[in-house]
Amino acid sequence: MPDTIERGKGHRARLRKRLIEGGGDALLDHELIEYVLALAIPRIDTKPLAKELLREFGGIAGLLTADADALARVKGMGDSAVAALKIVQAASLRLLRDRIMDKPVLASWQALLDYLRADMAHKMTERVRVLHLNSRNMLIRDEAMAEGSIDQAAIHPREVIRRAIDLGSAAIILVHNHPSGDPAPSRADIALTRDIADAGKKLGITVHDHIVIGANGHSSMRGLGLL
């Protein structure tokens, strides 16, 4: 047992050295996850668990965005290990969100898409959020409006517009994800978007776009000529 522990320490020291000297690209996906898990559960070999997690959730993106309860159901994952992965996700999202804060959103469109994909592309339930913008198209609030079952989420135009009025929003961007992975907007998505746009127009609130996020990409209703 002491020899096994020493070998494990040596392996982790080598991973640490490669990471510090070569940056994140110096480690494979399973090695990154292995090292994160090793910080939370230091006395076991975390490589098999890291590989199992990546298989279970379809890669590093699916793993880091997985629900905490789903992570906890994997054998070997305790609270500390789950928290370690969620810390990585939280830090990644904050880094991406910083790229769109204090800048006109429409001029930072790719950064916005990167942030939304990282947060929503692999979620297994549908979530609707509204990005509220001021008259300079700066982000003033990013709010979840509804979280539904695996195939639907309830949202009403009057609630969206009422909240925009409360916040003094000059414009909004609607966003939701498709757990199926296909980002093509449905007929219901299109109808809802047009209802919200019509309601907002009467009160001077512009709907810039409705973005649909999926594991297979994203779609823009304005880009598709649907708005």
C-alpha positions as CSV (number, residue, x, y, z in Angstrom):
1,M,0.0,0.0,0.0
2,P,2.7,2.6,0.8
3,D,4.3,1.8,-2.6
4,T,1.0,2.4,-4.3
5,I,0.5,5.7,-2.5
6,E,4.0,6.9,-3.5
7,R,3.5,5.9,-7.1
8,G,0.2,7.9,-7.1
9,K,2.0,10.9,-5.6
10,G,4.7,10.7,-8.3
11,H,2.1,10.4,-11.1
12,R,0.2,13.5,-9.8
13,A,3.4,15.4,-9.4
14,R,4.2,14.7,-13.1
15,L,0.7,15.9,-14.1
16,R,1.1,19.0,-12.0
17,K,4.5,19.7,-13.6
18,R,3.1,19.3,-17.2
19,L,0.1,21.5,-16.4
20,I,2.2,24.3,-14.9
21,E,4.9,24.3,-17.5
22,G,2.8,23.5,-20.5
23,G,-0.6,24.9,-19.7
24,G,-4.0,23.2,-20.1
25,D,-3.2,21.8,-23.6
26,A,-0.4,19.7,-22.1
27,L,-3.0,17.4,-20.5
28,L,-5.6,15.2,-22.1
29,D,-9.2,15.6,-21.1
30,H,-9.1,12.6,-18.7
31,E,-5.9,13.9,-17.2
32,L,-7.4,17.3,-16.4
33,I,-10.4,15.6,-14.7
34,E,-8.2,13.1,-13.0
35,Y,-6.1,15.9,-11.5
36,V,-9.2,17.9,-10.4
37,L,-10.6,14.8,-8.7
38,A,-7.3,14.0,-7.1
39,L,-7.5,17.4,-5.2
40,A,-10.9,16.3,-3.8
41,I,-10.2,12.6,-3.1
42,P,-6.4,12.5,-2.7
43,R,-5.9,8.9,-1.5
44,I,-7.2,7.0,-4.5
45,D,-6.2,6.6,-8.2
46,T,-8.7,8.9,-9.9
47,K,-7.8,8.1,-13.5
48,P,-10.4,5.2,-13.8
49,L,-13.1,7.5,-12.3
50,A,-12.1,10.4,-14.7
51,K,-12.4,8.1,-17.7
52,E,-15.7,6.7,-16.5
53,L,-17.2,10.1,-16.0
54,L,-16.1,11.3,-19.5
55,R,-17.7,8.1,-21.0
56,E,-20.9,8.6,-19.0
57,F,-21.4,12.2,-19.9
58,G,-20.1,12.2,-23.4
59,G,-17.0,14.3,-23.0
60,I,-15.7,17.1,-20.9
61,A,-18.4,19.6,-21.9
62,G,-21.2,17.3,-21.0
63,L,-19.4,16.3,-17.7
64,L,-18.8,19.9,-16.5
65,T,-22.4,21.0,-17.3
66,A,-24.0,17.8,-15.8
67,D,-26.4,18.2,-12.9
68,A,-24.9,17.7,-9.5
69,D,-27.3,14.9,-8.7
70,A,-26.4,13.0,-11.9
71,L,-22.7,13.3,-11.0
72,A,-23.4,12.0,-7.5
73,R,-25.0,8.9,-8.9
74,V,-21.7,7.7,-10.4
75,K,-19.9,5.3,-8.1
76,G,-17.0,6.9,-6.4
77,M,-18.3,10.5,-6.6
78,G,-18.8,12.0,-3.2
79,D,-19.8,15.6,-2.3
80,S,-16.2,16.8,-2.5
81,A,-15.6,15.4,-6.0
82,V,-18.9,16.8,-7.3
83,A,-18.1,20.2,-5.8
84,A,-14.7,20.1,-7.4
85,L,-16.2,19.7,-10.9
86,K,-18.9,22.3,-10.3
87,I,-16.2,24.8,-9.2
88,V,-14.4,24.3,-12.5
89,Q,-17.7,24.9,-14.3
90,A,-18.5,28.0,-12.3
91,A,-15.0,29.5,-12.9
92,S,-15.2,28.7,-16.7
93,L,-18.6,30.4,-16.9
94,R,-17.5,33.5,-15.1
95,L,-14.5,33.8,-17.4
96,L,-16.7,33.6,-20.4
97,R,-19.3,36.0,-18.9
98,D,-16.6,38.6,-18.2
99,R,-16.0,38.8,-21.9
100,I,-19.5,40.2,-22.5
101,M,-19.8,42.4,-19.5
102,D,-19.4,46.1,-19.9
103,K,-19.5,45.8,-23.7
104,P,-22.3,46.2,-26.2
105,V,-23.7,42.7,-26.6
106,L,-24.3,43.0,-30.3
107,A,-20.6,43.8,-30.8
108,S,-19.5,40.8,-28.7
109,W,-21.8,38.3,-30.4
110,Q,-19.4,35.4,-30.6
111,A,-18.4,35.8,-26.9
112,L,-22.1,35.7,-26.0
113,L,-22.6,32.5,-28.0
114,D,-19.5,30.9,-26.4
115,Y,-21.0,31.7,-22.9
116,L,-24.4,30.5,-23.7
117,R,-23.2,27.2,-25.3
118,A,-20.9,26.5,-22.3
119,D,-23.8,27.1,-19.9
120,M,-26.8,25.5,-21.8
121,A,-25.8,23.2,-24.6
122,H,-25.7,20.0,-22.6
123,K,-28.5,20.6,-20.1
124,M,-31.0,17.7,-20.0
125,T,-33.9,19.9,-19.2
126,E,-35.2,22.9,-21.1
127,R,-34.4,26.4,-19.7
128,V,-35.5,29.7,-20.9
129,R,-33.6,32.9,-20.1
130,V,-33.9,36.5,-21.0
131,L,-30.9,38.9,-21.5
132,H,-32.0,42.4,-20.7
133,L,-30.1,45.3,-22.4
134,N,-30.1,49.0,-21.9
135,S,-30.3,51.7,-24.6
136,R,-26.6,51.2,-25.4
137,N,-27.1,47.4,-25.8
138,M,-25.1,46.7,-22.6
139,L,-26.2,43.6,-20.6
140,I,-28.0,44.7,-17.4
141,R,-29.5,41.4,-16.3
142,D,-29.3,37.8,-17.3
143,E,-32.3,36.0,-15.9
144,A,-33.8,32.5,-16.0
145,M,-37.5,32.8,-16.8
146,A,-38.5,29.1,-16.7
147,E,-37.1,25.6,-16.3
148,G,-39.2,22.8,-17.6
149,S,-39.4,19.1,-18.2
150,I,-37.1,17.4,-20.7
151,D,-39.2,18.7,-23.6
152,Q,-40.9,21.9,-22.6
153,A,-40.7,25.0,-20.5
154,A,-43.6,27.4,-19.8
155,I,-43.1,31.1,-20.6
156,H,-45.7,33.9,-21.2
157,P,-45.2,37.0,-23.3
158,R,-46.8,39.3,-20.7
159,E,-44.4,38.0,-18.0
160,V,-41.3,38.7,-20.2
161,I,-42.4,42.2,-21.1
162,R,-43.5,43.0,-17.5
163,R,-40.1,42.1,-16.3
164,A,-38.4,44.2,-19.0
165,I,-40.5,47.2,-17.9
166,D,-39.5,46.6,-14.3
167,L,-35.8,46.6,-15.2
168,G,-36.1,49.5,-17.6
169,S,-34.8,47.3,-20.5
170,A,-34.6,48.9,-23.9
171,A,-34.2,45.6,-25.6
172,I,-34.1,41.9,-24.8
173,I,-32.6,38.7,-26.3
174,L,-34.4,35.5,-25.7
175,V,-32.5,32.2,-25.2
176,H,-33.4,28.6,-24.6
177,N,-31.9,25.2,-25.1
178,H,-33.1,22.1,-26.8
179,P,-32.1,19.0,-24.8
180,S,-32.4,16.9,-28.0
181,G,-29.3,18.6,-29.3
182,D,-31.0,19.9,-32.4
183,P,-31.1,23.8,-32.3
184,A,-33.7,24.2,-35.0
185,P,-36.6,26.4,-33.6
186,S,-39.9,24.7,-33.4
187,R,-43.2,26.2,-34.6
188,A,-44.1,26.9,-31.0
189,D,-40.7,28.7,-30.5
190,I,-41.3,30.9,-33.5
191,A,-44.9,31.8,-32.5
192,L,-43.9,32.6,-28.9
193,T,-41.0,34.8,-30.2
194,R,-43.3,36.8,-32.5
195,D,-45.9,37.3,-29.7
196,I,-43.2,38.6,-27.4
197,A,-41.8,40.9,-30.1
198,D,-45.3,42.3,-30.9
199,A,-46.0,42.9,-27.2
200,G,-42.6,44.6,-26.8
201,K,-43.0,46.8,-29.9
202,K,-46.1,48.5,-28.4
203,L,-44.1,49.5,-25.4
204,G,-40.8,50.5,-27.1
205,I,-39.0,47.3,-26.1
206,T,-37.0,45.6,-28.9
207,V,-36.5,41.8,-29.2
208,H,-33.1,41.6,-30.9
209,D,-33.1,37.9,-31.3
210,H,-34.1,34.5,-30.0
211,I,-31.2,32.1,-29.8
212,V,-31.8,28.4,-29.5
213,I,-28.8,26.4,-28.1
214,G,-28.2,22.7,-28.6
215,A,-25.3,20.3,-28.3
216,N,-25.2,20.3,-32.1
217,G,-24.9,24.0,-32.4
218,H,-27.2,27.1,-32.2
219,S,-29.7,28.9,-34.3
220,S,-30.6,32.6,-34.5
221,M,-34.2,33.4,-35.4
222,R,-33.2,36.8,-36.7
223,G,-30.5,35.2,-38.7
224,L,-33.0,32.7,-40.1
225,G,-35.4,35.6,-41.1
226,L,-38.0,34.5,-38.5
227,L,-38.0,37.7,-36.5
